[in-house]
Amino acid sequence: MIAPARSAPETEVGSPASAPGQRRTASSALMPLMEAVHLLTQHLAPVAPEAVPLGETVGGTGAVDCHAPRAIPEFPTALRDGWAVRGADVVGASPFAPILTGRRPLWVEAGARLLEDADTILPPEALDGSSIVDEVAVGEGVRAIGAEASSDTLLLATGQRVTALHRLALQATGFASIALRRPRLTLIVAGAPELDTVSPLLAHWVAEAGAVVLGIMAANTPDAIADVLRTQEGDAVLMIGGTGFGHNDHAAAGLALAGTARVHGIALQPGDSAGFGEVGGRPVVLLPGRPDAAVSAFVTLARPMIATLAGARPTLGSRAPLLSKIASTIGMSEIVFARRMPNGLLPLGGRDLALASLIQADAAILVEPDSEGYPKGSVVQGLPL
């Protein structure tokens, strides 16, 4: 639920904060995307690590290397149900040359610890009464000491995102909690909350990026926005909407009142009205309210900021051939949304992409500003959405 902020009087229509066509807060020129990302992240440091229960770690970013404290398994164990024997004692056994046992082999279940003299598991049908009628290779059906992970095996590296498989391995080796870096973010809707459709999506993506959403608030005047920004205690803020230059666009003006608006206007399509600044040393990213522009700016601007605060390794995405060409205009970085298909990436479009098409996207292709696009068949990188 969005919590409304205290309302403040509107600025006059003729003021720079509210007039259509107002100057950009930082510069009337659009800042190149890569320059903007560098300026936003260059002085950011990873947040302090915290101990997190293992059950809550998936999606988080490891703060330290996690090594297996012991060998797994610590003793030979059965990989399957069967008869535990010494392999050397059953060599050559067959229905035509059965081997009589002095004593009946011990039956074991999968995962059971083997006795010291057993090193092989026979299948159930290998025993006929008191005779062994089948042989297997010595050691078959047994997991040796350290076969799963030797002592000091690296299970999770610093900066690596924790997956469900990491959690499985960490739990199997005895971890109850691990150290993560989890940036805390607040989302501010800079406009009418009843018109907001983007903040739930971005809150979900923030959590997927390993951060914690402290809350979603709303403010629709420069003073109200500034008041909300001054009260934040997290590590960063995402402000959604109000980044344009119309009568009701107050995101940049509110940021300037509370702190510093460093950039307003980035050479990115869609998303050219995005920007950022800081309040009390805390980064604030301005994201457009239109869905395609918000997603574009989040992927290219907000996600690198969150990764830096989390100390996370870069997310490179996967490379695949284009199933149709992409045409682009030189001078602007462009995000083209795409859908992964079995044989490649299908471009769906970029700026002003209809919602019905946007919901089909599961990847984003970044076209560099010096490129006119890519022909069909070009192998490109698809950033995950």
Residue pairs with C-beta under 8 A, 6 or more apart in sequence:
1 216
2 189
2 193
2 196
2 199
2 216
2 217
2 218
3 215
3 216
3 217
3 218
4 193
4 217
4 218
4 219
5 188
5 217
5 218
5 219
5 224
5 225
5 227
5 228
6 224
6 227
7 220
7 221
7 224
8 221
8 222
8 223
8 224
8 227
9 221
9 223
10 18
10 221
11 17
11 18
11 221
11 222
11 250
11 253
12 18
13 19
13 247
16 22
16 23
16 253
17 222
17 250
17 253
18 222
18 247
18 248
18 249
18 250
18 253
19 245
19 247
20 245
20 246
20 247
21 245
22 245
24 252
24 264
24 265
24 275
25 252
25 253
25 255
25 256
25 261
25 263
25 264
25 275
25 277
26 261
26 262
26 263
26 264
26 265
26 275
27 263
27 264
27 265
28 265
29 265
30 265
30 266
30 267
30 268
30 272
30 332
31 39
31 263
31 265
31 266
31 267
32 266
32 267
32 333
32 369
33 266
33 267
33 268
33 300
33 301
33 333
33 369
34 333
36 263
36 266
36 276
36 301
37 300
37 301
37 304
39 262
39 263
40 263
40 276
40 283
40 285
40 301
40 304
40 305
41 304
41 305
41 308
44 283
44 305
44 308
44 309
45 309
46 63
46 181
46 308
46 309
46 310
46 311
47 181
47 182
47 183
47 184
47 235
47 309
47 310
47 311
48 181
49 63
49 64
49 179
49 180
49 181
50 63
50 179
50 180
50 181
50 182
51 177
51 178
51 179
52 60
52 177
52 178
52 179
52 180
52 182
53 176
53 177
54 167
54 170
54 171
54 175
54 176
54 177
54 178
55 167
57 162
57 166
57 167
57 170
57 177
57 178
57 180
58 162
58 163
58 164
58 166
58 167
59 161
59 162
59 207
59 208
59 209
59 210
60 161
60 162
60 180
60 181
60 182
60 210
60 310
61 159
61 160
61 161
61 162
61 180
61 181
61 182
61 210
61 310
61 311
61 312
62 156
62 157
62 158
62 159
62 160
62 161
62 162
62 178
62 179
62 180
63 158
63 178
63 179
63 180
63 181
63 311
64 158
64 178
64 179
65 154
65 156
65 157
65 158
66 154
66 155
66 156
66 170
66 175
66 178
67 152
67 153
67 154
67 155
68 149
68 150
68 151
68 152
68 153
68 155
68 169
68 173
69 151
69 173
69 174
70 151
70 173
70 174
71 145
71 146
71 149
71 150
71 151
72 146
72 148
72 149
72 172
72 173
73 143
73 145
73 146
73 147
73 148
74 145
75 113
75 114
75 145
76 113
76 114
76 118
76 119
76 142
76 143
76 144
76 145
77 111
77 112
77 113
77 114
77 142
77 143
78 84
78 108
78 109
78 110
78 111
78 112
78 114
78 121
78 141
78 142
78 143
79 110
79 121
79 141
79 142
79 143
80 110
80 121
80 123
80 141
81 107
81 108
81 109
81 110
81 124
82 107
82 108
82 121
82 122
82 123
82 124
82 126
82 141
83 105
83 106
83 107
83 108
83 121
83 122
83 123
83 124
83 126
83 127
84 105
84 106
84 107
84 108
84 114
84 115
84 118
84 120
84 121
84 122
85 105
85 118
85 120
85 121
85 122
85 132
86 117
86 118
86 119
86 120
87 119
87 120
87 136
87 137
87 138
87 139
87 140
88 138
89 99
90 99
90 120
90 122
90 126
90 132
90 135
90 136
91 135
91 138
92 99
92 135
93 99
93 126
93 132
93 133
93 134
93 135
94 133
94 134
94 135
95 128
95 133
95 134
98 128
98 131
98 132
98 133
99 131
99 132
100 130
100 131
100 132
101 130
101 131
101 132
104 127
104 130
105 122
105 127
105 132
106 115
106 118
108 114
108 118
108 121
114 142
118 142
119 138
119 139
119 142
120 136
120 137
120 138
120 139
120 140
120 141
120 142
121 136
121 140
121 141
121 142
122 132
122 134
122 136
122 141
123 134
123 136
125 134
126 132
126 133
126 134
126 135
126 136
127 133
148 172
149 155
149 169
149 172
149 173
155 166
155 169
155 170
155 173
156 162
156 166
156 170
156 178
158 311
159 311
159 312
159 313
160 166
160 312
160 313
161 210
161 312
161 313
162 178
162 180
170 178
180 210
181 210
181 309
181 310
181 311
181 312
182 210
182 211
182 212
182 310
183 210
183 211
183 212
183 234
183 235
183 236
183 306
183 309
183 310
184 211
184 212
184 214
184 233
184 234
184 235
184 236
185 206
185 211
185 212
185 213
185 214
185 234
185 235
185 236
185 237
185 238
185 306
186 213
186 214
186 215
186 216
186 217
186 232
186 234
186 237
186 238
187 199
187 202
187 203
187 206
187 213
187 215
187 216
187 217
187 237
187 238
187 239
187 240
188 216
188 217
188 218
188 219
188 225
188 228
188 229
188 237
188 238
188 239
188 240
189 196
189 199
189 216
189 217
189 218
189 219
189 240
189 241
190 218
190 219
190 220
190 225
190 239
190 240
190 241
190 242
190 243
190 249
190 250
190 251
190 254
190 289
191 218
191 220
191 241
191 242
191 248
191 289
192 218
192 220
193 218
195 289
196 218
196 240
196 241
196 289
197 291
198 240
198 241
198 287
198 289
198 291
198 294
199 216
199 240
201 291
201 294
201 295
202 238
202 240
202 287
202 294
202 298
202 302
203 213
203 216
205 298
205 303
206 213
206 238
206 306
207 213
209 303
209 306
209 307
209 310
209 312
210 306
210 310
210 312
211 306
211 309
211 310
212 234
214 232
214 233
214 234
217 228
219 225
219 227
219 228
219 254
220 242
220 248
220 250
221 250
221 254
222 250
222 253
222 254
222 257
223 254
223 257
224 254
225 239
225 242
225 250
225 251
225 253
225 254
225 255
225 257
225 258
226 254
226 255
226 257
226 258
227 258
228 254
229 237
229 254
229 255
229 258
229 259
229 279
229 284
230 258
230 279
230 280
232 279
232 282
234 282
235 282
235 309
236 282
236 283
236 284
236 285
236 305
236 306
236 309
237 279
237 282
237 283
237 284
237 285
238 284
238 285
238 287
238 298
238 302
239 251
239 254
239 255
239 284
239 285
239 286
239 287
240 287
240 289
240 294
241 251
241 287
241 288
241 289
242 248
242 249
242 250
242 251
242 252
242 254
242 289
243 249
243 251
243 252
243 264
243 273
243 274
243 275
243 286
243 287
243 288
243 289
244 273
244 288
245 273
251 275
251 286
252 261
252 264
252 275
252 286
255 261
255 275
255 277
255 279
255 284
255 286
256 277
258 279
259 277
259 278
259 279
259 280
259 284
260 277
260 278
260 279
261 275
261 277
262 275
262 276
262 277
262 278
263 275
263 276
263 277
264 273
264 275
264 286
265 272
265 273
265 274
265 275
266 272
266 274
266 275
266 297
266 301
267 331
267 332
267 333
267 369
268 274
268 296
268 297
268 300
268 301
268 332
268 333
268 334
268 335
269 296
269 329
269 332
269 333
269 334
269 335
269 350
269 351
270 288
270 290
270 292
270 293
270 296
270 335
270 350
270 351
270 352
270 353
271 287
271 288
271 293
271 294
271 296
271 297
271 300
271 301
271 335
272 293
272 332
273 286
273 288
273 293
274 285
274 286
274 287
274 288
274 293
274 297
274 301
275 285
275 286
276 283
276 284
276 285
276 286
276 301
276 305
277 283
277 284
277 286
278 284
283 305
285 297
285 301
285 302
285 305
287 293
287 294
287 297
287 298
287 301
287 302
288 294
288 297
291 355
291 358
292 337
292 350
292 351
292 352
292 353
292 358
293 351
295 335
295 337
295 358
295 364
295 385
296 335
296 350
296 364
299 335
299 364
299 383
299 385
300 333
300 335
300 366
303 315
306 312
307 313
307 314
307 315
315 383
315 384
316 381
317 363
317 381
317 382
317 383
317 384
318 381
318 382
319 379
319 380
319 381
319 382
320 340
320 344
320 345
320 379
320 380
320 382
321 343
321 344
321 345
321 377
321 378
321 379
321 380
322 344
322 345
322 347
322 374
322 375
322 376
322 377
322 378
322 379
322 380
323 341
323 343
323 344
323 345
323 346
323 347
323 376
324 346
324 347
324 376
325 347
325 373
325 374
325 375
325 376
326 336
326 347
326 365
326 367
326 373
326 374
327 372
327 373
328 334
328 336
328 367
328 371
328 372
328 373
329 372
330 369
330 370
330 371
330 372
331 369
332 369
333 366
333 367
333 368
333 369
334 350
334 351
334 366
334 367
335 350
335 364
335 365
335 366
335 367
336 347
336 348
336 349
336 350
336 364
336 365
336 367
337 347
337 348
337 349
337 350
337 353
337 357
337 358
337 361
337 363
337 364
337 365
337 385
338 345
338 346
338 347
338 348
338 361
338 362
338 363
338 364
338 365
338 382
339 345
339 346
339 348
339 360
339 361
339 362
339 363
340 346
340 362
340 363
340 382
345 363
345 365
345 380
345 382
347 365
348 357
348 358
348 360
348 361
349 357
361 385
362 384
362 385
363 382
363 383
363 384
363 385
364 382
364 383
364 385
365 380
365 381
365 382
365 383
366 381
366 383
367 373
367 374
374 380
